[in-house]
Every structure is written in C-alpha cells, then in structure tokens.
Amino acid sequence: MIRLLDIAFAQTVRAGDLTVINASGTSRHYGDSTGTPVTVRFASRAWQWRVLLDPELRLGEAYMDGGLIVEDGSIAEFLEILVSNIGTEPPILSIRLLRAARGLFRALFRANTLINASRNAKHHYNINYSIYRMFLDEDLQYSCAYFERPEAGINEAQQAKKRHLAAKLLLNRPNLSILDIGCGWGGLGLYLAKSARARVTGITLSDEQVKVARERADAERASCDFRLQDYRDVSGRFDRIVSVGMFEHVGKSYYEAFFRKCRDLLADDGVAILHTIGRLDGPCETNPWVWRYIFPGGYTPALSELAPAIERSGLILTDIEVWRLHYAETLKAWRERFLARRADVLNVLDERFVRMWEFYLAGFETSFRHAGLAVFQIQLAKRIDAVPLTRDYMYRPHPDATAGRLRIVS
C-alpha cells in the first residue's frame, strides 16, 4: 500500500516541493523543489487507503477528521501543489467511473425538486449568520468580486461588482421592477433599489437570509420585498431580472425550466443578467466532497450546457463576459479573513467545521486558478433591440448607493 501511495504522488506531483510522511513514519519527497515547502502526514493506514481509493471525496474528509495532518505549510499550499499539477488533465479511469456512478445516482435520486432545493439551500446558508459576518465584505456579498485594480480590497471589489451588474441591467429610468433570484442577505437588491430608484423583489430559499435581508430593508427604508420563495413559484412581470451565484444550485436537469421561467417573468423590453460559476473545459460532475459537505445539489455548468437551454427558452443571448481569476482572488480574501478570525469561529462552531471551511475555500481558490473554473456573466433579452448595439453603456459612471455603504443590521 505504501508503494501505491508513493506511485500516486510521484505521478501527480512533478512541480513543487512536497514531502509526504506515511502512517509508518517513512517520508518521501515529490516535485522539483520549487516553491514553498509543504509536508503532510497520514495519521493511519486506514486514511491512506481511503484517499488512495477515492481521493476526490476522502482527501477533504481526511483533513476535516484529522486523518491528514499538515506539518509544514498550509492546506491551501498543499492543494496548490496538487491542483496546479493536475490542472485540467483527464482523470484516471477509476475516478472517471466513480464520477459516472455518482452522476447517475444524483440524476435518479437527488434531483433539485422544490423540497430538495429548499433543503440544500438551508444546508449551506443556514449556518450561524455570524460566521459569514466574519469573512465576507461589509455588504455580505457571497459571490465573485470584480477586481478593477489588482490591489483592490474585498470591499472595493464587491462594490465594483454591483456597479458592473447595475450597468449591464441598463437601469435607464426610475421605478423599474427588478427580480433578484437568489438574493442572499439582500445586498445587491438594496444597492439597486437605492442607486437606481428601483422596486426590487428578492427571493431566496434560506429563511436565515430572508430574515436578515428584511431587517436591512427596513433599516434602510428601501423599496425591497424579500421573500422565502422558489423561482418556480414566482408570478408577474419584471422589467429586469438578475441572478447572482444562485444558478449553480438549479441543477442541470432544470436549466431549460429556469430559462423558460425567466422568459415568462421578463417584460417584452426587459433585460436579464445571469452571473454564475462555469466550467471552461466542458461538462463535469460536481466534486463529491463539495456535493456532500458544502453545496448538496450543486452543479457548475459549461457554456455548452447553457447555450442550448437558453436557445430553447426563446431568450436571446445579447452579451457574455468571462471572469477568469476574479473568483480566485475573492476566495483568497475570504480564506485569509476567515483564518484571521479562527478563534472567533471556534467560539461558535467546532474544529471540524473550521477545517471543513478552510479546505472548501482553499480548494475552490486553487480550482479557479488551475482547474478550469471561471465566472460567466450572461445578458439575456426577449427583443433583439432591448439593449444598445455597442457595449460602452456598461462602462459609463454609475452612482453608488449612499457612497457605496449600506448599513447591515446585526
């Protein structure tokens, strides 16, 4: 078994400086000795076997449960070595077979029905609200920030993201009705209501989120109606529709239903913006560790999966922008802020949770840097002339709501 472990790391790690200590105490070095030295140790033979047989699921579990101990460096630096070496190379046959089996199981038994979608949302977003306050920006934006300047901080970059979305929505007159699908804690809806004098309806499946969003709207006296509601149950017509960081939870078997619902809800001259994590290298099943512990029901689409569903819905794709490394920088900022408040998090939740979220934030960061993840911003309309013929309107100055600061209710 030690020999198999040695072969697996030797075949994977060609660049970097990694030392692995097995359960017997024997150490092996891998890589070309470049970069930050990292040393990890397996706590038992059982954990070595688990990681060997199913690395996509068991590596994260090993770190969460003390089966993999980082002796030198950090779990982020360890994952950086692994993921940067693997990149977007096709996985070995055993992993491909496991992915196929899991994909079949999810399709048969874990579809994002109304009940499952609600349960999945609560799994992630109904953890203690104070945890999110510790590492997100001051406006609680839990999606990719937009770094207009490399040295921008997370607050500035999230404000830039909201400005960019507002510009793409073409908020060219007051009193527009806007539907925010997956409104989170209300930050974007409040921004649009106050900066564009719009009427915002925000929906989420997390009762914790809607509670906070309503408190914020009351405190700001903003024209926002935040609801605990599934997008499939919304009725009416809206001048604008925006969805940021929610589409990853729709599920690939529901893509066409989602876009058809958006078409039904959108005014004839309306504009919609979809902001979603996407894959640059084609369709792939969700990582099993992420599915089990972080985003149950989640699926990240490739453009080849999105475009046909959009076409069949009757919507017109009027613009698409690909953000490549913005989410990597966002996740880096979140991870650093989360770890800086580690002691405070431990006052609320346990060590296993801290390790789980450290692995989650580090793993996604490295995936955006090396494993083909990006963010797609897709603009949609029902009429071909709904937006200007050139893109310059997206970069005109747009007023920030209350100088970019919206008060958060504790």
C-alpha positions in Angstrom: 0.0 0.0 0.0 2.9 2.3 0.7 4.2 1.6 -2.7 0.8 2.5 -4.3 0.8 5.8 -2.3 4.3 6.6 -3.5 3.3 5.9 -7.1 0.2 8.1 -6.9 2.1 11.1 -5.6 5.1 10.6 -7.9 2.8 10.5 -10.9 0.9 13.6 -9.8 3.4 16.0 -8.3 6.0 17.0 -10.9 6.5 20.6 -9.8 6.6 22.0 -6.3 8.2 20.9 -3.0 6.1 18.2 -1.3 7.0 15.8 1.5 4.6 13.1 2.5 5.0 11.1 5.7 3.1 7.8 5.6 1.5 6.1 8.6 4.6 4.1 9.2 6.7 7.2 9.6 8.5 6.9 6.3 8.9 10.2 4.3 9.1 10.7 0.6 9.8 13.9 -1.4 7.9 14.8 -4.6 8.3 17.6 -7.1 11.2 19.7 -8.3 11.8 21.5 -5.0 10.4 24.8 -6.3 8.0 27.0 -4.3 7.0 26.8 -0.7 8.0 23.5 1.0 4.9 21.6 2.3 4.9 18.5 4.5 1.8 16.4 5.2 1.4 13.3 7.3 -1.1 10.5 7.2 -2.4 9.6 10.7 -3.3 6.0 9.9 -3.1 3.3 7.3 -6.9 3.4 7.0 -6.8 7.0 5.9 -4.1 6.2 3.4 -6.3 3.6 1.8 -9.4 5.8 1.8 -7.5 8.6 0.0 -5.9 6.2 -2.5 -9.3 4.6 -3.4 -11.4 7.8 -3.6 -9.2 10.9 -3.5 -11.9 13.3 -4.6 -14.1 12.5 -1.6 -11.7 11.3 1.0 -8.9 13.9 0.9 -11.2 16.6 2.2 -12.6 14.2 4.8 -9.1 13.2 5.9 -8.2 16.9 6.6 -11.5 17.5 8.4 -11.2 14.5 10.6 -7.5 14.6 11.4 -6.5 11.8 9.0 -4.2 14.1 7.1 -2.1 16.5 9.1 -0.2 19.4 7.6 3.2 19.5 9.3 4.7 22.3 7.3 2.9 24.9 5.2 -0.9 25.0 5.0 -3.7 23.0 3.4 -4.0 25.8 0.8 -0.4 25.4 -0.2 -0.8 21.6 -0.3 -3.8 21.9 -2.6 -2.0 24.5 -4.7 0.7 21.9 -5.4 -1.8 19.1 -6.2 -4.3 21.1 -8.3 -1.6 23.0 -10.2 0.0 19.7 -11.2 -3.3 18.0 -12.1 -4.8 21.1 -13.8 -7.5 20.1 -16.3 -5.9 16.7 -17.3 -8.4 13.9 -17.7 -8.6 11.8 -14.5 -7.6 8.2 -14.3 -10.1 5.5 -15.2 -11.2 4.7 -11.6 -12.1 8.3 -10.9 -14.0 8.6 -14.2 -16.0 5.5 -13.2 -16.8 6.9 -9.8 -17.9 10.2 -11.3 -20.2 8.4 -13.7 -21.7 6.3 -11.0 -22.3 9.3 -8.7 -23.7 11.3 -11.6 -26.3 8.5 -12.3 -27.2 8.3 -8.6 -27.7 12.1 -8.4 -29.8 12.1 -11.5 -32.1 9.3 -10.2 -32.4 10.2 -6.6 -31.2 13.7 -5.8 -32.9 16.0 -8.4 -33.4 19.6 -7.3 -37.2 19.3 -6.7 -38.9 22.0 -4.7 -38.3 20.0 -1.5 -34.7 19.1 -2.2 -33.8 22.7 -3.4 -35.1 24.1 -0.1 -33.2 21.5 2.0 -30.0 22.1 0.0 -30.1 25.9 0.5 -30.6 25.6 4.2 -27.7 23.2 4.5 -25.2 25.9 3.4 -26.9 29.2 4.1 -28.5 28.5 7.4 -25.3 28.1 9.4 -24.8 30.7 12.1 -25.1 34.1 10.4 -22.2 35.5 12.5 -19.8 33.2 10.6 -20.5 35.0 7.3 -20.1 38.3 9.0 -16.5 37.3 10.0 -15.1 36.8 6.5 -17.4 38.5 3.9 -17.3 42.2 2.9 -19.3 44.8 4.8 -22.3 44.3 2.5 -22.3 40.4 2.8 -21.7 39.7 -0.9 -21.2 36.0 -1.1 -20.3 35.8 -4.8 -17.3 36.7 -7.0 -16.0 40.2 -6.6 -14.7 42.3 -9.5 -11.1 43.5 -9.1 -10.8 46.5 -11.3 -7.4 47.1 -9.7 -5.1 44.3 -8.6 -4.5 45.9 -5.3 -8.2 46.5 -4.5 -9.6 45.2 -1.2 -12.6 42.9 -0.9 -15.0 45.8 -0.1 -13.9 47.8 -3.1 -14.1 44.8 -5.4 -17.6 43.8 -4.3 -18.8 47.3 -4.8 -17.3 47.3 -8.3 -19.2 44.0 -9.0 -22.5 45.6 -8.0 -21.8 48.7 -10.2 -20.9 46.4 -13.1 -24.1 44.4 -12.7 -26.2 47.6 -12.5 -24.7 48.9 -15.7 -25.4 45.7 -17.6 -29.0 45.7 -16.4 -29.4 49.1 -18.2 -31.2 50.9 -15.4 -32.1 53.8 -17.6 -35.3 55.0 -15.9 -36.6 55.2 -12.3 -39.2 52.9 -10.8 -38.1 49.8 -12.8 -39.3 46.5 -11.3 -36.4 44.1 -10.6 -36.5 40.4 -9.6 -33.4 39.2 -7.8 -33.3 35.4 -7.9 -31.2 34.2 -5.1 -31.0 37.5 -3.2 -28.8 36.3 -0.4 -28.7 38.7 2.5 -30.1 41.5 0.4 -27.0 43.5 -0.5 -27.5 43.6 -4.3 -31.2 44.3 -4.1 -30.6 47.2 -1.6 -28.0 48.6 -3.9 -30.2 48.5 -6.9 -33.2 49.9 -5.1 -31.2 52.9 -3.7 -28.9 53.7 -6.6 -31.4 53.3 -9.4 -34.6 54.1 -7.5 -35.9 50.7 -8.5 -38.6 48.4 -6.9 -36.8 45.1 -6.0 -38.3 41.7 -5.3 -35.7 39.4 -3.9 -36.2 35.7 -3.4 -34.2 33.1 -1.5 -34.7 29.6 -0.1 -32.9 30.4 3.2 -35.0 31.6 6.0 -31.9 33.0 7.7 -31.1 35.1 4.7 -34.6 36.5 4.2 -34.8 37.4 7.8 -31.6 39.5 7.6 -32.5 40.9 4.2 -35.8 42.2 5.6 -34.2 43.7 8.6 -31.8 45.6 6.3 -34.5 46.8 4.0 -36.5 48.1 7.0 -33.4 49.9 8.4 -32.6 51.4 5.0 -36.3 52.2 4.2 -35.6 50.7 0.8 -38.1 49.7 -1.8 -37.4 46.0 -1.4 -39.6 43.0 -0.9 -37.6 40.0 0.2 -39.4 36.6 0.1 -38.8 33.0 1.0 -39.7 31.6 -2.4 -38.6 29.3 -5.1 -38.1 30.8 -8.6 -40.6 28.3 -9.9 -43.3 29.8 -7.8 -42.8 33.5 -8.8 -45.5 35.2 -10.9 -45.9 38.6 -12.5 -43.7 40.6 -14.9 -40.5 42.4 -14.2 -38.5 45.0 -16.2 -35.2 43.4 -15.1 -34.1 40.1 -13.7 -30.8 39.4 -12.0 -29.4 36.2 -10.6 -26.0 36.1 -8.9 -24.5 33.0 -7.5 -27.8 31.0 -7.5 -27.7 29.2 -10.8 -25.1 26.7 -9.5 -27.9 25.4 -7.3 -30.5 24.9 -10.1 -29.3 21.5 -11.3 -28.6 20.7 -14.9 -31.9 18.9 -15.5 -33.7 22.1 -14.7 -31.8 24.5 -16.9 -34.4 24.8 -19.6 -37.2 25.2 -16.9 -35.2 28.0 -15.3 -34.7 30.0 -18.5 -38.3 29.5 -19.6 -39.4 30.8 -16.3 -37.2 33.9 -16.7 -38.7 34.4 -20.2 -42.2 34.2 -18.8 -41.3 36.7 -16.0 -39.4 39.2 -18.1 -41.1 42.2 -19.7 -41.0 42.3 -23.5 -38.4 45.0 -23.5 -36.7 43.6 -20.4 -33.1 42.7 -19.6 -31.8 39.8 -17.5 -28.3 39.1 -16.1 -27.2 35.7 -15.1 -23.9 35.6 -13.0 -22.8 32.0 -12.4 -19.7 29.9 -11.8 -18.9 28.0 -15.0 -16.5 25.4 -16.5 -14.1 26.4 -19.2 -13.2 22.8 -20.2 -16.6 21.2 -20.7 -19.2 19.4 -18.5 -18.1 17.6 -15.4 -19.8 16.1 -12.3 -19.6 18.1 -9.1 -16.8 17.1 -6.8 -18.2 14.5 -4.3 -16.7 16.2 -1.3 -18.2 19.5 -2.3 -21.6 17.9 -3.0 -21.7 16.1 0.4 -20.4 18.8 2.7 -20.7 22.2 1.0 -23.2 22.5 -1.8 -25.5 19.5 -2.0 -27.4 19.6 -5.2 -24.9 21.9 -6.8 -23.7 21.7 -10.4 -21.4 24.0 -12.3 -22.3 24.4 -16.0 -20.2 24.6 -19.1 -21.3 27.0 -21.8 -22.1 24.0 -24.0 -24.8 23.2 -21.4 -26.1 26.7 -21.0 -26.4 27.8 -24.6 -28.8 25.1 -25.8 -31.1 25.7 -22.8 -31.1 29.5 -23.5 -31.9 28.9 -27.2 -34.8 26.6 -26.5 -36.3 29.0 -23.9 -36.8 31.7 -26.5 -34.4 34.2 -24.9 -31.7 36.0 -26.8 -28.1 35.9 -25.6 -27.1 39.5 -26.0 -23.8 39.6 -24.2 -21.4 37.3 -22.4 -18.4 38.1 -20.3 -15.9 35.6 -18.7 -14.2 36.5 -15.5 -11.2 34.3 -15.1 -9.2 34.9 -11.9 -11.5 37.3 -10.1 -13.0 34.5 -8.0 -9.6 33.1 -7.1 -8.8 36.5 -5.6 -12.2 36.7 -3.9 -11.7 33.3 -2.3 -8.2 34.1 -1.2 -9.5 37.2 0.6 -12.3 35.2 2.2 -9.9 32.5 3.3 -7.5 34.9 4.8 -10.2 36.8 6.7 -11.8 33.5 7.8 -8.5 32.2 9.3 -7.8 35.6 10.9 -11.0 35.1 12.9 -10.3 31.4 13.5 -10.6 31.8 17.3 -13.9 33.7 16.9 -15.3 30.9 14.6 -14.4 28.3 17.2 -16.4 30.2 19.8 -19.5 29.5 17.5 -18.7 26.1 15.8 -16.2 23.3 16.2 -12.7 22.5 14.9 -14.1 20.1 12.3 -16.2 22.9 10.8 -13.2 25.3 10.7 -11.1 22.6 8.9 -14.0 21.9 6.5 -14.4 25.5 5.5 -10.7 26.1 5.3 -10.5 23.1 2.8 -13.5 24.5 0.9 -12.2 28.0 0.5 -8.7 26.8 -0.4 -9.9 24.1 -2.7 -12.1 26.4 -4.7 -9.4 29.1 -4.9 -6.9 26.6 -6.5 -9.7 25.3 -8.8 -10.2 28.8 -10.2 -6.5 29.2 -10.7 -5.7 25.9 -12.2 -8.7 23.6 -12.9 -10.9 25.4 -15.4 -13.4 27.2 -13.3 -14.4 30.8 -14.1 -17.5 33.1 -13.8 -19.9 33.7 -16.7 -22.0 36.9 -16.8 -24.7 36.4 -19.4 -27.0 39.1 -20.6 -30.4 38.0 -21.9 -33.4 39.7 -23.6 -36.6 38.9 -25.4 -36.1 41.5 -28.1 -33.0 41.9 -30.2 -33.0 45.7 -29.7 -33.6 45.6 -26.0 -30.0 46.8 -25.3 -27.7 49.3 -27.1 -25.8 48.0 -30.1 -22.4 48.7 -28.5 -21.1 47.9 -25.0 -19.9 51.3 -24.0 -23.0 51.9 -21.8 -21.7 49.2 -19.5 -18.7 51.4 -18.5 -20.3 54.7 -18.0 -20.2 56.2 -14.5 -22.9 54.8 -12.3 -23.8 56.4 -8.9 -23.2 54.3 -5.9 -25.9 53.9 -3.3 -25.1 56.1 -0.3 -21.5 56.4 -1.4 -21.2 52.6 -1.6 -22.2 51.9 2.0 -25.4 50.2 3.1 -25.8 49.6 6.8 -26.0 45.9 7.9 -28.4 45.0 10.7 -26.7 42.8 13.3 
